[in-house]
Amino acid sequence: MHRSARSPVRLTALATASPPHVLRQADVAQFARGLFGDKRGTEIERLLPAFANAGIEQRRSCVPLEWYGQSHGWAEKNRLYLENATALAESAAEKCLHHTGMGVDEIDVIVTVSSSGIATPSLDALLAERMNLRRDVQRLPIFGLGCAGGVLGLSRGAAMAAAGANVMVVVVELCGLTFRSGDEAKSNIIATALFGDGAAAALLTHRDDGMRLAAWGEHTWPDSLDVMGWRIEDDGFGVLFSRDIPNLVRGDLRAAADAFLGREGLTLDDVAGMICHPGGAKVLDALEVAFNLPPGGMTDARAVLREHGNMSAVTVLFVLERMLRNGLRGRYLMSALGPGFTAAFLLLDDT
């Protein structure tokens, strides 16, 4: 557990950015039926209800729907990732700075989080060049945290801000570009029903305004490396999902959250509400069971899922932005799950 010895680390600003192409879920379902329907051995008809049951009406994509019907190599996908991820990340970061009136010269540290493409030089270096950040800005690129990356990115940023720095945390995921048109596996088709693209940026400072990042932590379960992640294939990332994720959430997440809160001398009764990554409709159902919420109680998370789909690490920051816009007050527990298999936790409050 980490705490600041100086004035509290606060979320001074948060901004999001979305790519231009809107994918309606009904259109994506029809596209998937046409793409996979003629392929031998496919389960598309059995899996098509996943599109209707995902709790998603639309998503945003950096490429149009017809792009997904063609075969693309890893080199092309990663080129598109670099172009679009950098542009989206810059847009979110600039909006974040605009909210505060701070200049780029006031950023001491930039943390970038992304698991849907590869960048070397890393995204933080590309952003430093595009945004003309200070030559002595400290950079921390983070890859591989998956859906937990939004919460863990804020946690890593808060740990660095605790020393007195102004930290920009930028999270960007282009999950759509990982789609593999030749992969008939159930996990690939389910990903087609869920994934969207987006970016978010958060500015962590010691200013007096904004939610306080009070504490952070995580829990990694043993023997769980096969629950979630990527398989590296010739044409890019192959998605790995376990069907047991909702069961793991219902059965195991609450104990991990209670242990985290207990280390802070708190219980769930001391928390006004939850800010959770909406991995999918079934995961949200399981989260509501785990945290004793009424069915459908995570209204903001469900709204983000409905409008943007699962954008991996970025999604929980869209939820946070929405809740802040709606007047978030009190102490909240932020959480997300990612490869490892890991639960990430962050306490936010307005004290």
C-alpha positions in Angstrom: 0.0 0.0 0.0 1.2 3.5 -0.8 0.4 6.9 0.7 1.7 10.4 0.0 3.9 12.0 2.6 3.2 15.4 1.0 -0.2 16.9 0.2 -2.6 14.4 -1.3 -2.4 13.3 -4.9 -5.5 14.4 -6.7 -7.2 13.7 -10.0 -7.0 17.2 -11.3 -8.5 16.5 -14.7 -9.8 13.6 -16.8 -10.6 13.6 -20.5 -11.6 10.9 -23.1 -11.3 10.6 -26.9 -13.1 8.4 -29.4 -12.3 7.5 -33.0 -14.6 8.6 -35.8 -16.2 5.4 -37.0 -19.5 4.3 -35.3 -20.2 0.6 -35.4 -23.8 -0.3 -34.7 -24.1 -3.6 -32.9 -26.8 -4.9 -35.2 -24.6 -4.1 -38.2 -21.6 -5.9 -36.6 -23.8 -9.0 -35.9 -24.9 -9.1 -39.5 -21.3 -8.7 -40.6 -20.2 -11.5 -38.4 -22.9 -13.8 -39.7 -21.8 -13.1 -43.3 -18.1 -13.4 -42.6 -18.2 -16.6 -40.5 -21.4 -18.2 -41.8 -19.9 -20.0 -44.8 -16.8 -21.3 -43.0 -16.7 -24.9 -42.2 -17.1 -25.9 -38.6 -18.1 -22.4 -37.5 -20.4 -21.9 -34.5 -21.6 -18.5 -35.6 -25.4 -19.2 -35.5 -25.0 -20.6 -31.9 -22.9 -17.6 -30.9 -24.9 -14.8 -32.6 -27.1 -14.2 -29.5 -23.9 -13.0 -27.8 -24.2 -9.8 -29.9 -27.8 -9.1 -28.8 -27.0 -10.0 -25.1 -23.8 -8.0 -24.8 -25.5 -4.9 -23.5 -24.0 -2.9 -26.4 -25.8 -0.7 -28.9 -22.7 0.8 -30.6 -18.9 1.1 -30.5 -16.3 3.4 -31.9 -13.6 2.2 -34.3 -10.5 3.7 -35.9 -11.3 1.8 -39.1 -14.7 1.3 -40.9 -16.6 -1.9 -40.6 -15.7 -3.2 -44.1 -12.0 -3.2 -43.0 -12.7 -6.1 -40.7 -13.9 -8.3 -43.6 -10.4 -8.4 -45.1 -7.3 -10.2 -44.2 -4.6 -8.0 -42.6 -1.1 -8.8 -41.5 0.5 -7.8 -38.2 2.6 -5.1 -39.8 -0.4 -3.3 -41.3 -2.4 -3.6 -38.1 0.5 -2.3 -36.0 1.0 0.6 -38.4 -2.6 1.5 -38.0 -2.3 1.1 -34.2 0.7 3.5 -34.1 -1.0 6.2 -36.2 -4.4 6.1 -34.5 -3.3 5.4 -30.9 -0.9 8.4 -31.0 -3.5 10.7 -32.4 -6.2 9.6 -30.0 -3.9 9.8 -27.0 -2.8 13.3 -28.0 -6.4 14.4 -28.3 -7.2 13.1 -24.8 -4.1 14.6 -23.3 -4.7 18.0 -24.8 -8.3 18.1 -23.6 -7.1 17.1 -20.2 -4.6 20.0 -20.0 -7.2 22.4 -21.4 -9.5 21.6 -18.5 -6.9 22.8 -16.0 -5.2 25.6 -17.9 -1.8 23.9 -17.3 0.8 24.0 -20.0 2.8 21.0 -21.4 5.9 22.4 -19.7 4.3 21.6 -16.3 4.1 17.9 -16.9 7.0 16.1 -15.0 6.0 12.5 -15.8 4.0 10.8 -18.6 2.7 7.3 -18.1 1.3 5.5 -21.1 -0.8 2.3 -20.8 -1.8 0.1 -23.8 -1.9 -3.6 -24.6 -3.4 -3.7 -28.1 -0.3 -2.8 -30.1 3.4 -2.5 -29.9 5.4 0.7 -30.0 9.1 1.2 -29.8 9.9 4.1 -29.4 7.0 3.8 -26.9 3.8 5.9 -27.0 5.1 8.2 -24.3 8.1 9.1 -26.5 5.8 9.6 -29.5 3.6 11.9 -27.4 6.5 13.8 -26.0 7.6 14.6 -29.6 4.1 15.5 -30.8 3.2 17.6 -27.8 6.6 19.2 -27.3 6.9 18.0 -23.7 9.9 19.0 -21.7 13.2 17.4 -22.7 13.6 16.1 -19.1 10.1 14.6 -18.8 10.2 11.2 -17.2 8.5 8.4 -19.2 6.9 5.1 -18.1 5.4 2.9 -20.8 3.2 0.0 -19.6 2.2 -3.0 -21.7 0.3 -6.2 -20.9 -2.1 -5.1 -18.1 -5.1 -5.6 -20.3 -8.4 -4.5 -18.9 -6.8 -3.7 -15.5 -4.5 -1.1 -17.1 -6.8 1.9 -16.4 -6.8 1.4 -12.7 -3.2 0.2 -12.4 -2.1 3.0 -14.7 -3.6 5.5 -12.3 -2.0 3.6 -9.4 1.5 3.7 -10.9 1.0 7.4 -11.7 -0.2 8.2 -8.2 2.9 6.5 -6.8 5.1 8.8 -8.9 3.0 11.8 -8.1 3.4 11.2 -4.4 7.0 12.5 -4.7 5.6 15.8 -5.8 5.4 15.4 -9.6 2.7 16.4 -12.0 1.9 13.2 -13.8 -0.1 12.6 -17.0 -1.5 9.1 -17.3 -2.6 8.3 -20.9 -4.5 5.1 -21.6 -5.3 4.1 -25.2 -6.7 0.8 -26.6 -7.5 -0.1 -30.2 -9.0 -3.5 -29.5 -10.7 -3.6 -32.9 -7.4 -3.9 -34.7 -6.7 -7.2 -33.0 -9.6 -8.8 -34.9 -8.5 -11.8 -37.0 -10.9 -12.5 -39.8 -9.6 -16.1 -40.3 -10.0 -17.1 -36.6 -13.3 -19.0 -36.1 -12.6 -19.6 -32.4 -15.4 -18.8 -29.9 -13.1 -16.3 -28.1 -12.5 -14.3 -31.3 -16.2 -14.2 -32.2 -17.1 -13.1 -28.6 -14.4 -10.4 -28.8 -16.1 -9.2 -32.0 -19.3 -8.7 -30.0 -17.5 -6.7 -27.3 -14.4 -4.7 -28.3 -14.3 -1.0 -29.1 -11.6 1.7 -29.4 -10.9 4.7 -27.2 -8.4 6.8 -25.2 -8.4 8.7 -21.9 -5.9 10.9 -20.1 -5.8 11.8 -16.4 -3.7 14.5 -14.8 -2.5 13.8 -11.3 -1.2 16.7 -9.2 -1.1 18.2 -5.7 -3.6 21.0 -6.5 -6.4 21.5 -4.1 -9.2 20.5 -6.5 -10.3 17.1 -7.6 -10.8 13.6 -6.2 -8.1 12.3 -3.9 -6.3 9.1 -4.8 -6.3 7.7 -1.3 -4.9 4.2 -1.7 -4.3 1.5 -4.3 -3.5 -2.1 -4.5 -4.0 -5.4 -6.4 -4.5 -9.1 -6.0 -3.2 -11.8 -8.4 -4.7 -15.2 -8.1 -2.5 -18.3 -8.3 -2.7 -20.7 -11.3 -4.7 -18.2 -13.3 -2.4 -17.3 -16.2 -4.8 -18.8 -18.7 -7.8 -16.8 -17.7 -7.2 -13.8 -20.0 -4.6 -12.5 -22.4 -3.2 -12.6 -25.9 -1.8 -15.5 -28.0 0.8 -14.3 -30.5 -0.2 -15.5 -34.0 1.2 -14.8 -37.4 -1.4 -12.2 -38.1 -1.4 -10.5 -34.7 -2.9 -10.9 -31.3 -5.2 -13.9 -30.7 -7.6 -13.2 -27.8 -7.8 -15.5 -24.8 -10.9 -15.4 -22.7 -12.0 -17.9 -20.1 -15.7 -18.7 -19.9 -15.2 -18.8 -16.1 -14.6 -15.0 -15.7 -18.1 -14.2 -14.4 -17.9 -17.1 -12.0 -14.5 -15.9 -10.7 -16.0 -12.4 -10.2 -19.0 -13.8 -8.3 -17.0 -16.2 -6.2 -13.6 -14.6 -5.6 -13.6 -10.8 -6.2 -15.4 -9.8 -3.0 -12.8 -11.5 -0.7 -10.0 -9.7 -2.6 -11.8 -6.3 -2.3 -12.5 -6.9 1.4 -8.8 -7.6 2.0 -7.8 -4.5 0.2 -10.3 -2.3 2.1 -9.3 -4.1 5.4 -5.7 -3.0 5.0 -7.1 0.6 5.0 -9.2 0.0 8.0 -12.4 0.1 5.9 -15.2 -2.2 4.9 -17.5 -2.1 1.9 -20.0 -0.3 4.1 -17.6 2.7 4.2 -17.7 3.0 0.4 -20.4 5.1 -1.2 -20.3 3.2 -4.5 -18.3 1.3 -7.1 -16.5 2.4 -10.3 -16.0 -0.8 -12.2 -14.7 -1.9 -15.6 -17.7 -3.2 -17.5 -16.1 -6.1 -19.3 -19.5 -7.3 -20.6 -23.1 -7.7 -19.5 -22.4 -11.0 -17.7 -19.4 -9.6 -15.9 -21.6 -6.6 -14.8 -24.2 -9.0 -13.5 -21.5 -10.8 -11.6 -20.1 -7.6 -10.2 -23.5 -6.6 -8.9 -23.8 -9.9 -7.1 -20.3 -9.7 -5.7 -20.9 -6.3 -4.2 -24.5 -6.8 -3.1 -25.9 -4.3 -5.6 -29.4 -4.6 -7.1 -29.6 -6.0 -10.6 -28.8 -3.3 -13.1 -27.5 -1.1 -10.3 -24.2 -0.2 -12.0 -26.1 2.3 -14.3 -23.1 4.3 -15.4 -21.0 1.3 -16.2 -23.8 -0.2 -18.2 -24.3 3.1 -20.0 -20.6 3.2 -21.1 -20.8 -0.4 -22.2 -23.9 0.3 -24.2 -22.4 3.4 -25.9 -18.8 2.3 -26.3 -18.4 -1.4 -25.8 -15.4 -2.9 -24.0 -12.4 -0.7 -24.7 -10.2 -2.8 -22.4 -8.1 -0.6 -20.0 -9.8 2.7 -21.2 -13.4 1.7 -20.3 -13.3 2.2 -16.6 -12.0 5.8 -17.2 -15.0 6.5 -19.4 -17.1 5.3 -16.4 -15.2 7.5 -14.0 -15.6 10.5 -16.3 -19.3 9.9 -16.6 -19.7 9.6 -12.8 -17.7 12.7 -12.2 -19.9 14.6 -14.7 -22.9 13.4 -12.8 -21.6 14.8 -9.5 -19.6 12.0 -7.9 -19.2 12.7 -4.1 -17.8 10.6 -1.2 -15.5 7.6 -1.1 -15.6 5.2 -4.1 -13.8 1.9 -4.9 -12.5 1.7 -8.4 -11.8 -1.8 -9.8 -10.9 -3.7 -12.9 -9.7 -7.2 -13.8 -6.9 -8.1 -16.2 -4.3 -10.7 -17.2 -2.5 -12.3 -14.4 -5.3 -13.0 -13.4 -5.3 -9.7 -11.4 -7.8 -7.5 -9.6 -6.8 -3.8 -9.5 -8.2 -1.5 -6.8 -8.1 2.2 -6.2 -9.8 4.3 -3.5 -11.0 7.8 -4.6 -12.6 10.3 -2.2 -13.5 14.0 -2.2 -11.8 14.9 1.1 
